[in-house]
């Protein structure tokens, strides 16, 4: 679910099917400057979510800066799916855009050892919360 940090009000909730491994946010558009938090539950009947760091939507000018910087970073790769994914993950991580880095990490169709190791590390870190 997505929570408004200021009000603690749930804005969107989703219960995945058992075999489902990812979903996309489908609620009302989120507003720039407002702090939100993803809450992910390990089990459908769990009362204790795994809580991700709060995030906020960047303003339009900042989104353009990020998009242009990301395009420049990806253009410096050899164009392979592995290297594009790694460039995206590094770009977001180096700018403390961790939610975006996690999304890039798990959206990658690459099965390279680096991507798989990164996915494993994130899962392991979340399990230790």
C-alpha positions as CSV (number, residue, x, y, z in Angstrom):
1,X,0.0,0.0,0.0
2,X,1.0,3.6,-0.3
3,X,0.6,5.9,2.7
4,X,0.6,9.7,3.0
5,X,3.3,10.2,5.6
6,X,1.7,13.4,7.0
7,X,-1.8,12.0,7.5
8,X,-0.9,8.3,7.7
9,X,-3.9,7.8,5.4
10,X,-3.7,4.8,3.0
11,X,-4.0,6.1,-0.6
12,X,-3.7,2.9,-2.4
13,X,-3.8,-0.8,-1.5
14,X,-3.2,-3.9,-3.6
15,X,-3.2,-7.6,-2.7
16,X,-1.3,-9.6,-5.3
17,X,-2.1,-13.0,-6.6
18,X,0.0,-15.8,-5.1
19,X,2.3,-16.2,-8.2
20,X,2.5,-12.4,-8.8
21,X,6.0,-10.9,-8.3
22,X,5.4,-7.2,-9.2
23,X,2.7,-4.6,-9.7
24,X,2.4,-1.0,-10.8
25,X,0.8,1.8,-8.8
26,X,-2.7,2.4,-10.1
27,X,-4.1,4.9,-7.6
28,X,-4.7,8.6,-7.9
29,X,-1.7,10.6,-9.2
30,X,0.8,11.4,-6.5
31,X,1.7,15.0,-6.0
32,X,5.2,16.5,-6.0
33,X,6.4,17.8,-2.6
34,X,4.2,15.3,-0.6
35,X,6.0,12.6,1.3
36,X,4.7,9.0,0.8
37,X,5.7,5.6,2.0
38,X,5.3,2.2,0.4
39,X,4.3,-0.5,2.9
40,X,4.9,-4.0,1.7
41,X,3.6,-7.0,3.7
42,X,5.3,-10.3,3.7
43,X,2.0,-12.2,4.1
44,X,-1.5,-11.1,3.1
45,X,-2.8,-11.4,6.7
46,X,0.3,-9.7,8.3
47,X,-0.3,-6.8,10.6
48,X,3.4,-5.7,10.4
49,X,4.5,-4.3,7.1
50,X,8.1,-4.1,5.8
51,X,8.4,-0.3,5.7
52,X,10.3,1.3,3.0
53,X,11.9,4.7,3.3
54,X,9.5,7.6,2.6
55,X,9.7,9.1,-0.8
56,X,8.3,12.0,-2.7
57,X,7.6,12.8,-6.3
58,X,10.1,15.2,-7.8
59,X,9.0,18.5,-9.2
60,X,8.7,18.7,-13.0
61,X,12.1,20.6,-13.4
62,X,13.9,18.0,-11.2
63,X,12.2,15.2,-13.1
64,X,13.6,16.7,-16.3
65,X,17.1,16.9,-14.8
66,X,17.0,13.3,-13.7
67,X,15.6,12.1,-17.0
68,X,18.4,14.0,-18.9
69,X,21.1,12.7,-16.6
70,X,19.8,9.2,-16.8
71,X,19.7,9.3,-20.6
72,X,23.3,10.6,-20.6
73,X,24.4,7.8,-18.2
74,X,22.8,5.1,-20.3
75,X,24.1,6.5,-23.5
76,X,27.7,6.0,-22.2
77,X,27.2,2.2,-22.1
78,X,27.6,-0.3,-24.9
79,X,23.8,-0.6,-25.2
80,X,23.5,-4.1,-23.7
81,X,20.6,-4.7,-21.5
82,X,22.9,-5.6,-18.6
83,X,25.0,-2.4,-18.8
84,X,21.9,-0.2,-19.4
85,X,20.3,-1.7,-16.2
86,X,23.5,-1.3,-14.2
87,X,23.9,2.3,-15.4
88,X,20.3,3.1,-14.3
89,X,20.8,1.5,-10.9
90,X,24.1,3.3,-10.3
91,X,22.7,6.6,-11.5
92,X,19.7,6.4,-9.1
93,X,21.8,5.1,-6.2
94,X,24.4,7.8,-6.5
95,X,21.7,10.4,-6.2
96,X,20.0,8.8,-3.2
97,X,16.9,7.9,-5.4
98,X,16.7,4.5,-3.7
99,X,13.1,3.7,-4.7
100,X,14.0,4.3,-8.3
101,X,17.1,2.2,-8.0
102,X,15.1,-0.7,-6.5
103,X,12.5,-0.4,-9.3
104,X,15.3,-0.4,-12.0
105,X,16.9,-3.4,-10.3
106,X,13.8,-5.5,-10.2
107,X,12.4,-4.3,-13.6
108,X,15.5,-5.4,-15.4
109,X,15.0,-8.4,-17.7
110,X,18.7,-9.1,-17.4
111,X,19.8,-12.3,-15.6
112,X,23.5,-11.2,-15.3
113,X,25.3,-12.2,-12.1
114,X,25.5,-8.5,-11.1
115,X,21.8,-7.9,-11.4
116,X,20.9,-11.2,-9.6
117,X,23.4,-10.4,-6.8
118,X,21.8,-7.0,-6.4
119,X,18.3,-8.4,-6.2
120,X,19.5,-11.0,-3.7
121,X,21.2,-8.3,-1.6
122,X,18.0,-6.1,-1.5
123,X,15.8,-9.0,-0.6
124,X,18.3,-10.1,2.1
125,X,18.4,-6.5,3.5
126,X,14.6,-6.3,3.6
127,X,14.3,-9.6,5.4
128,X,16.5,-8.3,8.1
129,X,14.3,-5.3,8.9
